[in-house]
Amino acid sequence: MLAAAAELFTENGYAATTTRAVAEKAGLRQASMYHYFARKEDILATLLESTVEPSLLLAGTLLARPGLDPAARLWTLAAADAALLHRGLYNLGALYQLPEVRGERFARFRGARAELRSAYGALLELIAPGEPGRELRCDLLLGLVEGGVAVVRDRERERGGADGGGDGEFETERVGPAVADAALRLAGCDRARREAAARAARELL
């Protein structure tokens, strides 16, 4: 049911998708769907929360390891976060800016995303303490992870799917590290530190 909703929300639009359409796509009667979700909002909220909460859990684990290089922790979080967003069958990140998501039903999702943003900010501060413009850099970092995956998905569509690149450039195993490397560049890490962080992070993952 969630997979059916994700497909319809991302391809046809959330507002244009009815609960009847979701039920039919999932091979269910509409009445049966209400056994699991009372409203269409509940389906969307569940989908959105699933794109953030695993990364937030990982962020908490990484922040609790002060002995580990913060650059390696940031690489790990950015790579895993990007992989989570890219691995899904549909681009759920594109639904983050829906006007409906500003409603009370989505407070848990917005709160989790705000906590994830704060975790990125904490790691940035550990890498470059006192660096000016932290709030803006934090927003840019979260935008890089989420937006980077969106760019990849657009290129996938242009080339006819995830295998359209020919050399595997759209594989999740390459997208995650590419986004993580870009995150460390934004954090001000030079090449040597980025490479060391990537090696340490791969051992963690």
C-alpha positions in Angstrom: 0.0 0.0 0.0 2.8 2.4 0.9 4.6 1.6 -2.3 1.5 2.2 -4.3 0.9 5.5 -2.6 4.6 6.6 -3.1 4.3 5.9 -6.8 1.0 7.8 -7.2 2.1 10.7 -5.0 5.4 11.2 -6.9 4.1 10.6 -10.4 0.6 12.0 -10.3 0.9 14.5 -7.4 -0.4 14.2 -3.9 -3.4 16.4 -4.3 -4.5 14.6 -7.4 -4.3 11.2 -5.9 -7.3 9.8 -4.1 -7.4 7.1 -1.4 -9.5 5.0 -3.9 -6.7 5.2 -6.4 -4.1 4.1 -3.8 -6.3 1.2 -2.8 -6.8 0.1 -6.4 -3.1 0.4 -7.1 -2.4 -1.8 -4.1 -5.0 -4.3 -5.1 -7.3 -3.6 -2.1 -10.8 -2.3 -1.6 -10.9 1.2 -0.3 -12.6 0.0 2.9 -9.8 -2.4 3.6 -7.2 0.4 3.3 -8.9 2.4 6.1 -8.1 -0.5 8.4 -4.4 0.7 8.2 -4.7 4.4 7.5 -7.6 6.6 8.4 -6.7 9.4 6.0 -4.5 10.1 3.0 -2.4 12.4 5.3 -1.5 9.4 7.4 -0.1 7.6 4.4 2.0 10.6 3.4 3.3 11.2 6.9 4.4 7.5 7.2 6.2 7.7 4.0 8.0 11.0 4.8 9.0 9.8 8.3 10.6 6.7 6.8 13.0 9.0 4.8 14.3 10.8 7.9 14.1 8.6 11.0 16.7 6.0 10.1 19.2 8.8 9.4 18.3 10.5 12.7 18.9 7.3 14.6 22.3 7.0 12.9 23.1 10.6 13.7 22.5 10.0 17.4 24.8 7.0 17.4 27.5 9.0 15.6 27.2 12.0 17.9 27.7 9.7 20.9 31.1 8.7 19.7 33.3 11.7 20.5 36.5 9.8 20.0 35.9 9.4 16.3 37.0 12.0 13.8 34.0 14.3 13.1 34.8 14.4 9.4 34.4 10.6 9.3 31.2 10.9 11.2 29.9 13.5 8.8 30.9 11.4 5.8 29.1 8.4 7.3 25.9 10.3 8.0 25.8 12.1 4.6 26.5 8.9 2.7 23.9 6.8 4.6 21.3 9.6 4.4 21.8 10.1 0.7 21.7 6.3 0.1 18.5 6.0 2.1 16.8 8.7 -0.1 18.2 7.2 -3.3 17.5 3.6 -2.5 13.7 4.1 -2.4 11.8 3.3 -5.5 10.3 6.8 -5.7 11.6 10.3 -5.0 9.9 11.0 -1.8 12.2 13.9 -1.1 10.3 15.8 -3.7 7.3 15.7 -1.4 9.0 17.6 1.4 7.9 21.0 0.2 4.2 20.2 -0.3 2.0 22.9 1.3 0.2 20.1 3.1 3.4 19.1 5.0 3.1 22.4 6.9 0.0 21.0 8.7 -0.1 19.6 12.3 -0.3 16.0 11.1 3.3 16.3 9.8 4.8 17.8 13.0 6.6 14.6 13.8 8.2 14.5 10.3 9.2 18.2 10.5 10.6 17.7 14.0 12.7 14.7 13.0 14.0 16.6 10.0 14.9 19.6 12.2 16.8 17.2 14.6 18.7 15.8 11.7 19.6 19.3 10.5 20.9 20.0 14.0 23.0 16.9 14.0 24.6 18.0 10.7 25.2 21.4 12.3 26.8 19.8 15.4 29.2 17.8 13.2 30.0 20.9 11.1 30.9 22.8 14.4 33.2 19.9 15.5 35.0 20.1 12.2 35.4 23.8 12.1 34.7 25.3 15.5 33.5 28.9 15.4 33.3 29.1 11.7 31.0 32.0 10.7 27.7 31.4 9.0 27.1 28.1 10.7 23.3 28.3 10.3 23.5 28.9 6.6 26.2 26.2 6.1 23.9 23.8 8.0 21.0 24.6 5.7 23.3 24.2 2.6 24.5 20.9 3.9 21.1 19.5 4.4 20.1 20.9 1.0 23.1 19.3 -0.6 22.2 15.8 0.7 18.5 16.0 -0.2 19.0 18.1 -3.4 22.0 16.0 -4.6 19.8 12.9 -4.6 17.1 14.8 -6.5 19.6 15.8 -9.1 20.7 12.2 -9.6 17.1 11.1 -9.9 16.5 13.7 -12.6 19.5 12.4 -14.5 18.2 8.9 -14.1 14.9 9.9 -15.7 16.7 11.7 -18.6 18.8 8.6 -19.3 16.0 6.1 -19.0 16.4 4.7 -15.5 19.0 3.9 -12.9 21.0 1.8 -15.4 21.0 4.5 -18.0 24.5 5.8 -17.1 26.1 2.7 -18.5 29.0 2.7 -16.0 26.9 2.4 -12.9 27.2 6.1 -11.9 23.6 6.0 -10.6 24.1 3.1 -8.3 23.4 3.9 -4.7 26.8 2.6 -3.8 28.3 5.5 -5.8 25.7 8.2 -5.1 26.1 8.0 -1.3 29.9 8.4 -1.3 29.7 11.2 -3.9 27.3 13.2 -1.8 29.4 12.5 1.3 32.5 13.8 -0.4 30.7 16.9 -1.4 29.5 17.4 2.2 33.1 17.3 3.4 34.1 19.9 0.8 31.3 22.2 2.0 32.7 21.6 5.6 36.1 22.8 4.4 38.0 19.5 4.5 40.9 19.2 2.1 41.5 16.2 -0.1 43.7 14.3 2.4 41.2 14.7 5.2 38.3 13.7 3.0 40.1 10.6 1.9 41.0 9.7 5.4 37.4 10.3 6.6 36.0 8.1 3.8 38.3 5.2 4.8 37.4 5.5 8.4 33.7 5.8 7.5 33.7 2.7 5.3 34.9 0.7 8.2 32.0 2.0 10.3 29.5 1.2 7.6 
